């Protein structure tokens, strides 16, 4: 089966979307880099993307049972990734409704769900307002109130901060205080029509990246809210929002993947055409290692994000942990991709015109993703809390069928059930519990390859970090920064374990356009993840550099997405004689 046939079979909607988006370097393409540079310079909203694709992409995360177009979450992730390759702001322009709509799809009644899907199908936008300027990530300190009003309804008073696309939303989900203390003191409501018209919206706030995707403050002065606007019942607002954030965190990795793909691709172009010392830059050892390391970082993100997205179908209860890990891995590693590629491009990486202007835009857009949905430290505290509940020495566990289906691309998946998301793990994380047995099998199969030693390292250090978390927890020092350090280390090691699972369950498949079972990409991915787990700057050795550069050069020359499912792109690669 060719790469095109395999992609068409795995992600048919993504193949069609890529065809419609075309070559981003074509100056006449409204979805191309020239148009993006012009739009970004004026901080305009990505109208071309929104008008052409909002109706389609806006339903790509909605389960089919609710009238949406969600086939598999990994395909939805790939759709978002493809638009983000052109313009990081295109993803929120077409899919920013996911948080507000997700709250309704998770807990709303039939009429509310129907209304939200109707709006999305018409290209409408559902905003979300939860954060408050004075409290940031301390959600339980929020003050905006939903008090009992007349005729069984409520009155909404207060302010919310940085509501995404709040200046153009057609409906707004607000989480406000209805009680005095604890998570059950907050309720979510859906505002439309008269209620939405009564909301005061501030002047939009601009950000350095994703320009044109403005956030606004919204104010409520005795806004009358009928009882029928409540989502899921009184006191469930924080619960609903935190569960939906798991879904959003996984989907947000698409922006990191898409932006980093463009950054690496532009750097590969430059290295293949620029001469230094009489040779192409790509022929020099250090630029080759930088690009190979960037590729290893991106492929590690790819494996983790694809796995987490598929787990949304069959292991939704793990998402309280996996979504946070995916978010941390994608935001941190994609930033390192840009740092390495910037060194290859030099001063060109800073220019806002010319053939590499899209690089700076993609880099700025990528930074924004780190700080939306969940603050980095809040995310790590959540991970630390979950890991501290693992047994310090868990017995080796068998690998459930659900785990195999999660990691094995192409396996049939059941529908996404948002109502099965949870705020705590009920039992042990299946990757952590199953990894010792998986590691032993992988080491035996990889005997003689450098990847075998790295799998052993991951196994030993994963157990070590869990034991260390227990020791720190036993000291009982609240807010101990070492807990965050250990949680970050756990993220890298869990990501490495996930890469091993991903390789193992796809050994019969040609990942990244390499022969079935090829461990070259795995060795490089484990190398960079182990470096991060040791607080070292990732750098590949000579063996992994050779393997990874050959892989990424092959994908780039063949015009394929830097992904395990290498879609053929609308990016026309030029030969050296044309440069």
C-alpha positions as CSV (number, residue, x, y, z in Angstrom):
1,X,0.0,0.0,0.0
2,X,1.4,3.4,-0.9
3,X,1.7,6.3,1.6
4,X,-1.2,8.0,-0.2
5,X,-3.4,5.0,-0.1
6,X,-2.6,4.3,3.6
7,X,-3.4,7.9,4.5
8,X,-6.6,7.9,2.5
9,X,-7.7,4.8,4.3
10,X,-6.7,6.0,7.8
11,X,-7.6,9.8,7.5
12,X,-9.7,10.3,4.4
13,X,-11.1,13.7,5.6
14,X,-7.5,14.9,6.2
15,X,-6.4,13.9,2.8
16,X,-9.3,15.9,1.3
17,X,-8.7,18.9,3.5
18,X,-5.0,19.0,2.4
19,X,-6.1,18.9,-1.2
20,X,-8.3,21.9,-0.6
21,X,-5.6,23.9,1.3
22,X,-3.1,23.5,-1.5
23,X,0.6,24.5,-1.5
24,X,1.2,27.1,1.2
25,X,4.1,28.6,-0.8
26,X,1.9,29.5,-3.8
27,X,1.6,33.3,-3.6
28,X,-1.9,33.2,-5.0
29,X,-3.1,30.7,-2.4
30,X,-5.5,32.4,0.1
31,X,-4.4,29.8,2.6
32,X,-0.7,30.3,1.8
33,X,2.2,31.9,3.6
34,X,2.0,35.2,1.7
35,X,-1.6,35.7,2.8
36,X,-0.7,34.7,6.4
37,X,2.2,37.1,6.6
38,X,-0.1,40.0,5.3
39,X,-2.9,39.0,7.8
40,X,-0.5,38.7,10.7
41,X,1.1,42.1,9.9
42,X,-2.3,43.7,10.4
43,X,-3.4,41.4,13.2
44,X,-6.5,40.6,11.2
45,X,-8.8,37.6,12.0
46,X,-8.2,34.7,9.6
47,X,-11.4,35.3,7.7
48,X,-10.4,33.1,4.7
49,X,-10.0,30.0,6.8
50,X,-13.1,30.8,8.9
51,X,-15.4,31.4,6.0
52,X,-14.2,28.4,4.0
53,X,-13.6,25.8,6.7
54,X,-15.4,26.8,10.0
55,X,-18.6,24.8,9.1
56,X,-16.5,21.7,8.5
57,X,-13.8,21.9,11.2
58,X,-16.3,23.2,13.7
59,X,-18.1,19.9,13.6
60,X,-14.9,17.7,13.4
61,X,-14.8,17.4,17.2
62,X,-18.5,16.8,17.7
63,X,-19.5,13.1,18.1
64,X,-21.7,11.7,15.3
65,X,-24.4,10.8,17.8
66,X,-24.8,14.6,18.3
67,X,-24.9,15.3,14.6
68,X,-21.1,16.0,14.2
69,X,-18.4,14.7,11.9
70,X,-16.0,13.2,14.5
71,X,-14.7,9.9,13.0
72,X,-11.7,9.4,15.2
73,X,-9.9,11.8,17.5
74,X,-6.6,11.2,15.8
75,X,-8.1,12.2,12.4
76,X,-9.6,15.4,14.0
77,X,-6.1,16.1,15.5
78,X,-4.7,15.7,12.0
79,X,-7.2,18.1,10.5
80,X,-6.3,20.7,13.0
81,X,-2.7,20.1,12.4
82,X,-3.0,20.6,8.7
83,X,-4.6,24.1,9.1
84,X,-2.0,25.0,11.8
85,X,0.8,24.2,9.3
86,X,-0.4,27.2,7.2
87,X,-1.4,29.5,10.0
88,X,-1.4,28.8,13.8
89,X,-4.3,31.2,14.1
90,X,-6.4,29.2,11.7
91,X,-7.1,26.5,14.2
92,X,-8.7,28.7,16.8
93,X,-10.5,30.6,14.0
94,X,-12.3,27.4,13.0
95,X,-12.2,25.2,16.2
96,X,-12.1,27.6,19.2
97,X,-15.7,26.7,20.1
98,X,-14.4,23.3,21.4
99,X,-14.3,24.3,25.0
100,X,-17.7,26.0,25.3
101,X,-19.4,23.5,22.9
102,X,-17.7,20.6,24.8
103,X,-19.3,21.7,28.1
104,X,-22.7,21.4,26.5
105,X,-21.9,18.2,24.7
106,X,-20.7,16.6,27.9
107,X,-23.4,17.6,30.2
108,X,-26.1,19.6,28.4
109,X,-29.7,18.5,27.8
110,X,-30.9,17.4,24.4
111,X,-32.2,20.9,23.5
112,X,-28.9,22.6,24.5
113,X,-26.8,20.1,22.5
114,X,-29.1,20.6,19.5
115,X,-28.7,24.4,19.7
116,X,-24.9,24.2,19.9
117,X,-24.6,21.8,17.0
118,X,-26.9,24.0,14.9
119,X,-24.7,27.0,15.6
120,X,-21.6,25.2,14.7
121,X,-23.1,23.8,11.5
122,X,-23.9,27.4,10.5
123,X,-20.3,28.5,11.1
124,X,-21.2,30.0,14.5
125,X,-18.9,30.4,17.5
126,X,-19.5,29.3,21.1
127,X,-17.3,31.2,23.5
128,X,-16.2,30.2,27.0
129,X,-15.7,32.4,30.1
130,X,-14.2,31.0,33.3
131,X,-11.0,32.7,34.2
132,X,-10.9,36.0,36.2
133,X,-8.0,38.5,36.1
134,X,-7.6,38.6,39.9
135,X,-7.4,34.9,40.4
136,X,-5.8,33.2,37.3
137,X,-5.5,29.5,37.8
138,X,-7.0,29.7,41.3
139,X,-10.4,28.8,39.9
140,X,-12.0,28.2,43.3
141,X,-11.4,31.8,44.3
142,X,-13.4,33.2,41.3
143,X,-16.0,35.8,42.3
144,X,-18.4,36.2,39.4
145,X,-21.8,35.2,40.8
146,X,-24.9,33.5,39.6
147,X,-27.5,34.3,42.3
148,X,-31.1,33.2,42.6
149,X,-33.4,35.6,40.7
150,X,-37.1,35.8,39.8
151,X,-39.3,33.0,38.5
152,X,-36.9,30.3,39.3
153,X,-34.1,31.9,37.3
154,X,-30.8,33.6,38.1
155,X,-29.0,36.9,38.0
156,X,-25.5,36.9,36.7
157,X,-23.0,39.6,38.0
158,X,-19.3,40.1,37.7
159,X,-16.5,40.0,35.2
160,X,-14.6,37.3,33.3
161,X,-11.2,37.7,31.7
162,X,-9.8,36.7,28.3
163,X,-12.8,34.9,26.8
164,X,-11.5,33.5,23.5
165,X,-13.1,35.1,20.5
166,X,-15.6,36.6,22.9
167,X,-16.0,39.6,20.7
168,X,-17.6,37.5,17.9
169,X,-19.3,34.6,19.7
170,X,-22.9,33.6,19.0
171,X,-23.3,31.8,22.3
172,X,-21.3,32.0,25.6
173,X,-20.7,29.4,28.3
174,X,-20.0,31.0,31.6
175,X,-18.9,29.3,34.8
176,X,-20.0,31.3,37.8
177,X,-20.3,31.0,41.6
178,X,-23.6,29.6,43.0
179,X,-22.2,28.5,46.4
180,X,-19.7,29.4,49.0
181,X,-16.8,26.9,49.1
182,X,-15.3,24.1,47.1
183,X,-15.5,22.8,43.5
184,X,-19.3,22.3,43.9
185,X,-19.8,26.0,44.4
186,X,-19.8,26.8,40.7
187,X,-22.4,26.3,37.9
188,X,-22.1,26.5,34.1
189,X,-24.7,28.3,32.0
190,X,-25.3,28.7,28.3
191,X,-26.1,32.3,27.2
192,X,-27.8,32.9,23.9
193,X,-30.2,35.5,22.5
194,X,-31.3,38.1,25.0
195,X,-28.9,36.8,27.7
196,X,-25.9,37.2,25.3
197,X,-27.1,40.6,24.1
198,X,-27.0,41.8,27.7
199,X,-23.3,40.9,28.1
200,X,-20.9,43.8,27.9
201,X,-17.7,43.1,26.0
202,X,-14.5,45.0,26.4
203,X,-12.0,46.0,23.8
204,X,-10.2,42.9,22.5
205,X,-6.8,42.1,24.0
206,X,-4.1,41.3,21.5
207,X,-1.4,38.6,22.0
208,X,2.1,38.4,20.4
209,X,1.2,35.1,18.6
210,X,-2.0,34.0,16.9
211,X,-2.6,37.6,16.1
212,X,-6.2,38.4,15.1
213,X,-7.5,35.8,17.6
214,X,-8.4,38.3,20.2
215,X,-9.6,37.7,23.7
216,X,-12.0,40.0,25.5
217,X,-13.2,40.7,29.0
218,X,-16.9,40.3,29.5
219,X,-19.1,41.9,32.2
220,X,-22.5,40.9,33.6
221,X,-24.7,43.4,35.3
222,X,-27.8,41.7,36.6
223,X,-28.1,39.6,33.5
224,X,-31.3,37.6,33.8
225,X,-30.5,33.9,33.2
226,X,-33.5,31.5,32.9
227,X,-33.2,28.2,34.8
228,X,-33.1,26.4,31.4
229,X,-29.7,27.8,30.7
230,X,-28.0,25.8,33.4
231,X,-25.7,23.1,32.0
232,X,-25.8,19.7,33.8
233,X,-27.2,21.0,37.1
234,X,-26.3,23.3,39.9
235,X,-22.8,22.9,41.3
236,X,-21.2,21.0,38.3
237,X,-19.6,23.9,36.6
238,X,-16.0,23.3,37.6
239,X,-16.3,19.5,37.2
240,X,-17.7,19.9,33.6
241,X,-15.1,22.5,32.6
242,X,-12.1,20.5,34.0
243,X,-13.2,17.4,32.2
244,X,-13.7,19.3,28.9
245,X,-10.2,20.8,29.3
246,X,-8.8,17.3,29.0
247,X,-10.4,17.0,25.6
248,X,-9.1,20.5,24.7
249,X,-5.6,19.8,25.9
250,X,-5.2,16.8,23.6
251,X,-6.6,18.7,20.6
252,X,-4.4,21.7,21.3
253,X,-1.3,19.6,20.6
254,X,-2.3,19.9,16.9
255,X,-1.3,23.5,16.9
256,X,2.2,22.6,18.3
257,X,2.6,19.8,15.7
258,X,1.5,22.0,12.8
259,X,3.6,25.0,13.7
260,X,6.7,22.9,14.4
261,X,6.2,21.0,11.1
262,X,6.4,24.4,9.3
263,X,9.4,25.5,11.3
264,X,11.3,22.3,10.5
265,X,10.3,22.2,6.9
266,X,11.5,25.8,6.3
267,X,14.8,25.1,8.0
268,X,15.2,21.9,5.9
269,X,14.6,24.0,2.7
270,X,17.2,26.5,3.8
271,X,19.8,23.9,4.7
272,X,19.3,22.3,1.3
273,X,19.8,25.5,-0.7
274,X,22.2,27.6,1.3
275,X,26.0,27.2,0.8
276,X,28.6,27.7,3.5
277,X,32.3,26.9,3.0
278,X,31.6,25.6,-0.5
279,X,29.1,23.0,0.7
280,X,25.4,23.0,1.3
281,X,24.6,23.7,4.9
282,X,22.8,20.3,5.1
283,X,26.2,18.7,4.4
284,X,27.8,20.1,7.5
285,X,27.7,18.0,10.7
286,X,26.3,20.5,13.2
287,X,23.3,21.7,11.1
288,X,22.5,18.0,10.2
289,X,22.5,17.1,13.9
290,X,20.3,20.1,14.8
291,X,17.7,19.2,12.2
292,X,17.8,15.5,13.1
293,X,17.4,16.4,16.7
294,X,14.5,18.7,15.9
295,X,12.9,15.9,13.9
296,X,13.3,13.5,16.8
297,X,11.5,16.0,19.1
298,X,8.7,16.4,16.6
299,X,8.2,12.6,16.1
300,X,8.1,12.1,19.9
301,X,5.4,14.7,20.0
302,X,3.6,13.0,17.2
303,X,3.5,9.6,18.8
304,X,2.4,11.0,22.1
305,X,-0.4,13.2,20.6
306,X,-1.7,10.5,18.3
307,X,-1.9,8.0,21.2
308,X,-3.6,10.4,23.6
309,X,-6.1,11.3,21.0
310,X,-7.0,7.7,20.3
311,X,-7.2,7.0,24.1
312,X,-10.1,9.5,24.2
313,X,-12.2,6.7,22.6
314,X,-11.2,3.7,24.6
315,X,-9.4,4.9,27.7
316,X,-11.2,8.2,28.5
317,X,-10.6,7.9,32.3
318,X,-6.8,8.1,31.7
319,X,-7.2,11.6,30.2
320,X,-6.9,13.4,33.5
321,X,-3.2,12.2,33.3
322,X,-2.5,11.6,29.6
323,X,-3.9,14.9,28.4
324,X,-1.7,16.9,30.8
325,X,1.4,14.9,29.7
326,X,0.6,15.4,26.0
327,X,0.2,19.1,26.6
328,X,3.5,19.4,28.5
329,X,5.4,17.3,26.0
330,X,4.0,19.1,22.9
331,X,4.5,22.7,24.2
332,X,8.0,22.1,25.5
333,X,9.4,20.0,22.6
334,X,7.9,22.1,19.9
335,X,9.6,25.1,21.4
336,X,12.9,23.2,21.2
337,X,12.2,22.4,17.6
338,X,12.0,26.2,16.9
339,X,15.2,26.9,18.9
340,X,17.2,24.3,16.9
341,X,15.7,25.4,13.6
342,X,16.4,29.1,14.5
343,X,20.1,28.2,14.9
344,X,20.1,26.7,11.4
345,X,18.3,29.7,9.9
346,X,20.3,32.3,11.8
347,X,19.1,35.9,11.4
348,X,16.6,34.8,8.7
349,X,14.5,33.3,11.5
350,X,13.8,36.8,12.8
351,X,12.7,38.4,9.5
352,X,9.0,39.2,8.9
353,X,9.3,39.4,5.1
354,X,10.9,37.2,2.5
355,X,10.7,33.4,2.0
356,X,11.2,32.6,5.8
357,X,8.7,35.1,7.2
358,X,6.3,32.3,8.0
359,X,8.9,30.8,10.4
360,X,8.7,33.7,12.8
361,X,4.9,33.7,12.7
362,X,4.8,29.9,13.4
363,X,7.2,30.3,16.3
364,X,5.1,33.1,17.9
365,X,1.9,31.2,17.4
366,X,3.4,28.1,18.9
367,X,4.3,30.0,22.2
368,X,0.6,30.9,22.7
369,X,-0.5,27.3,23.0
370,X,1.6,26.8,26.1
371,X,-0.5,29.3,28.1
372,X,-4.1,28.5,26.9
373,X,-6.5,26.0,28.4
374,X,-4.3,25.2,31.4
375,X,-1.4,27.1,32.9
376,X,1.9,25.1,32.8
377,X,2.4,24.9,36.6
378,X,-1.3,24.1,37.3
379,X,-1.0,21.3,34.8
380,X,2.1,19.9,36.5
381,X,0.5,20.2,40.0
382,X,-2.4,18.1,38.7
383,X,0.0,15.5,37.3
384,X,2.1,15.4,40.5
385,X,-1.1,14.8,42.6
386,X,-2.1,11.9,40.4
387,X,1.3,10.2,40.3
388,X,1.7,10.5,44.1
389,X,-1.4,8.2,44.3
390,X,0.3,5.4,42.4
391,X,1.6,2.6,44.5
392,X,5.3,3.0,45.2
393,X,5.9,-0.5,43.9
394,X,3.1,-1.8,41.7
395,X,3.0,-5.5,40.7
396,X,3.6,-6.0,37.0
397,X,0.3,-5.8,35.1
398,X,-1.0,-7.4,31.9
399,X,-1.7,-5.0,29.0
400,X,-5.5,-4.7,28.4
401,X,-6.9,-4.9,24.9
402,X,-8.0,-1.2,25.2
403,X,-4.3,-0.2,25.4
404,X,-3.5,-2.2,22.2
405,X,-6.4,-0.5,20.4
406,X,-5.2,2.9,21.7
407,X,-1.7,2.6,20.3
408,X,-2.3,0.5,17.1
409,X,-3.2,2.9,14.3
410,X,-6.1,1.7,12.2
411,X,-7.8,-0.3,14.9
412,X,-11.5,0.4,15.0
413,X,-12.5,2.7,17.8
414,X,-15.9,3.2,19.4
415,X,-17.5,6.6,19.8
416,X,-16.0,9.3,22.0
417,X,-18.0,9.5,25.2
418,X,-17.2,12.8,26.9
419,X,-19.3,11.8,29.9
420,X,-16.8,9.1,30.7
421,X,-14.0,11.5,31.3
422,X,-12.9,11.6,35.0
423,X,-11.0,13.9,37.3
424,X,-9.1,11.1,39.0
425,X,-7.6,7.8,37.9
426,X,-9.6,4.8,39.1
427,X,-6.7,2.4,39.5
428,X,-3.3,2.4,38.0
429,X,-2.3,4.2,34.8
430,X,-2.2,1.3,32.2
431,X,1.0,2.6,30.5
432,X,2.9,2.9,33.8
433,X,1.6,-0.5,35.1
434,X,2.2,-2.3,31.8
435,X,5.5,-0.9,30.9
436,X,7.8,-3.4,32.8
437,X,6.4,-6.3,30.8
438,X,6.4,-4.3,27.6
439,X,10.0,-3.2,28.1
440,X,11.2,-6.7,28.6
441,X,9.5,-7.8,25.3
442,X,10.8,-4.8,23.5
443,X,14.4,-5.2,24.7
444,X,14.3,-8.8,23.5
445,X,13.1,-7.8,20.1
446,X,15.5,-4.9,19.8
447,X,18.6,-6.9,20.9
448,X,21.7,-5.4,19.3
449,X,20.1,-2.0,18.5
450,X,20.8,1.1,20.6
451,X,17.1,1.5,21.3
452,X,17.2,-1.6,23.6
453,X,19.5,0.1,26.1
454,X,17.3,3.2,26.1
455,X,14.1,1.1,26.8
456,X,15.9,-0.3,29.8
457,X,16.8,3.2,31.0
458,X,13.2,4.4,30.7
459,X,11.9,1.4,32.7
460,X,14.4,1.9,35.5
461,X,13.9,5.6,35.7
462,X,10.1,5.5,35.5
463,X,10.0,3.3,38.6
464,X,12.6,5.6,40.3
465,X,10.6,8.8,39.8
466,X,7.5,7.3,41.2
467,X,9.3,6.2,44.3
468,X,10.8,9.7,44.6
469,X,7.4,11.2,44.3
470,X,6.3,9.1,47.3
471,X,9.2,10.3,49.4
472,X,8.6,13.9,48.6
473,X,4.9,13.5,49.4
474,X,5.7,11.8,52.7
475,X,7.6,14.9,53.8
476,X,4.3,16.7,53.6
477,X,5.7,20.1,52.6
478,X,2.9,22.0,50.8
479,X,4.0,23.6,47.6
480,X,7.3,21.8,47.5
481,X,8.9,22.7,44.1
482,X,10.5,19.3,43.9
483,X,7.1,17.8,43.3
484,X,6.8,19.9,40.1
485,X,10.3,18.8,39.1
486,X,9.4,15.2,39.6
487,X,6.1,15.6,37.8
488,X,8.0,17.1,34.8
489,X,10.4,14.2,34.8
490,X,7.5,11.8,34.9
491,X,6.0,13.4,31.9
492,X,9.1,12.8,29.8
493,X,9.4,9.2,31.0
494,X,5.7,8.5,30.4
495,X,6.1,9.9,27.0
496,X,9.0,7.7,26.3
497,X,7.1,4.6,27.5
498,X,4.2,5.7,25.2
499,X,6.6,5.8,22.3
500,X,7.7,2.2,23.0
501,X,4.0,1.1,23.2
502,X,3.4,3.0,19.9
503,X,6.3,1.3,18.2
504,X,5.4,-2.1,19.6
505,X,1.8,-2.1,18.5
506,X,2.6,-0.8,15.0
507,X,5.5,-3.1,14.2
508,X,3.6,-4.5,11.2
509,X,3.1,-0.9,9.9
510,X,5.4,1.4,8.0
511,X,5.6,4.3,10.4
512,X,7.2,7.5,9.2
513,X,7.6,5.9,5.7
514,X,10.2,3.5,7.2
515,X,10.2,-0.3,6.8
516,X,7.8,-2.0,9.2
517,X,9.3,-2.5,12.6
518,X,12.1,-0.1,12.0
519,X,13.4,1.2,15.4
520,X,15.5,4.1,14.2
521,X,12.8,6.7,15.0
522,X,12.2,5.1,18.4
523,X,15.9,5.2,19.4
524,X,16.1,8.9,18.5
525,X,12.8,9.7,20.3
526,X,13.9,7.9,23.4
527,X,17.2,9.7,23.3
528,X,15.7,13.2,23.4
529,X,13.1,12.3,26.0
530,X,15.7,10.7,28.3
531,X,17.8,13.9,27.9
532,X,14.8,16.0,29.0
533,X,14.1,13.7,31.9
534,X,17.7,14.4,33.0
535,X,17.3,18.2,32.5
536,X,19.8,18.1,29.6
537,X,19.5,19.8,26.3
538,X,18.5,17.1,23.8
539,X,21.3,16.2,21.3
540,X,21.5,13.1,19.2
541,X,24.6,11.0,18.9
542,X,26.2,10.2,15.6
543,X,24.2,6.9,15.0
544,X,20.8,8.5,15.8
545,X,21.7,11.6,13.8
546,X,22.4,9.6,10.7
547,X,19.1,7.5,11.1
548,X,16.9,10.5,11.9
549,X,18.3,12.8,9.2
550,X,17.8,10.2,6.6
551,X,14.2,9.7,7.8
552,X,13.3,13.4,7.9
553,X,15.0,14.1,4.6
554,X,13.1,11.3,3.0
555,X,9.8,12.6,4.3
556,X,10.6,16.1,3.2
557,X,11.8,15.2,-0.2
558,X,8.8,13.0,-0.8
559,X,6.5,15.8,0.4
560,X,5.0,14.0,3.3
561,X,3.8,15.1,6.7
562,X,6.3,14.6,9.5
563,X,4.0,12.0,11.1
564,X,3.5,8.3,11.7
565,X,0.8,8.5,9.0
566,X,2.7,10.5,6.4
567,X,0.0,12.3,4.4
568,X,1.2,13.6,1.0
569,X,1.2,17.4,1.2
570,X,0.4,20.3,-1.0
571,X,3.9,21.5,-0.5
572,X,5.9,21.4,-3.7
573,X,9.5,20.5,-2.8
574,X,12.0,22.1,-5.2
575,X,15.0,20.2,-6.4
576,X,18.5,21.7,-5.9
577,X,18.7,22.7,-9.6
578,X,15.5,24.8,-9.2
579,X,16.8,26.7,-6.1
